[in-house]
Amino acid sequence: MSATADNRNKAASLKLVRASRSGPDQPRLQRSQGEIRLGFKQGVNGRTALDDFYQQGCMKARLPRQLDETHEAVLINTAGGLTGGDEIRVCANFAAGTNAVITTQACERIYRASAGSAQVTSRLTVAKDARARWLPQETIIFEGASLSRRMHADVEEGANLLACESVILGRPAMGEYVHCARLTDEWIVSMNGRPVFIDRLGLDGDLSAELNRAGVGNGARCYASVMAAGPGVARQCETARQLIAASGLPGGASNLGTVMLARLLAPNSHELRAVLLPLLEALGDAPLPRVWRI
């Protein structure tokens, strides 16, 4: 046998071995892991300053130059999106008297999951007389995605928290619809160690068909949940009702005593933002972070 023929046989053998690999011999897919810890304190002349900063894995934070008394943190997922098995954690502490906002650089994307769910956990601690805003940009859910998201907030008496989570199902303008996906959202707010608000939202299966139902979404493809906790809830609830009613979009707001919850439905992200941006600025009594306007 010639050397050339022998080499061909070796190549064929190597190819055959590679093709026979299956099951537990297959390499495990890489998953994204990330964590952010932020702490804010009162600095010189009463201005809010950074007190604690930790970033790990795919999660990063950038701190734009302060133009006013509000300290701003922008979260970035360098993985470019999430899928089943990915996990990110955010922990933020707002010390007494601080004024800070946390947002994201862009919309978060949840892609098709081969197994498991993407896990997103946020923990906020807001001390007395602090003003905290948790305002990530929209989350886009794609076909086959699975997301489990939890936000727990501990708010002391006299503190203010404004939080928003908004969801876009696919990209209808590009012919994308979500017929198989799973989303669970949990919000828990405690005041002085006592739970005062628990909200759990779950969608599973054909999400587009589910939101087509008149009693669920009436054809909407986007929705936003906005929660305010602390003094001034009654005023914020009335403001939310007026802005939502003026928009003509389905939605409403409820005054729960120490917490206000508003929900808004929209057929597309453009119409959602047209109402959501002025709503968040009115409820927070401050401009939105600049990344929302890019």
Buried (B, 14 or more C-beta within 10 A) or exposed (E): EEEEEEEEEEEEEEEEEEEEEEEEEEEEEEBBBBBBBBBBBBEEEEBBBBBEEEBEBBBBBEEEEEEEBBBBBBBBBEBEBBBBBBBBBBBBBBBBBBBBBBBBBBBBBBBEBEEBBBBBBBBBBBBEBBBBBBBBBBBBBBBBBBBBBBBBBBBBEEBBBBBBBBBBBBBBEEEBBBEBBBBBBBBBBBBEEEEBBEBEBEBEEBBBEBBBEEEBBEEBBBBBBBBBBBEEBEEBBEBBBEBBEEBEBBBBBEBBEBBBBBBBBBBBBEBBBBBBBBBBEBBBEBBBBEBBEE
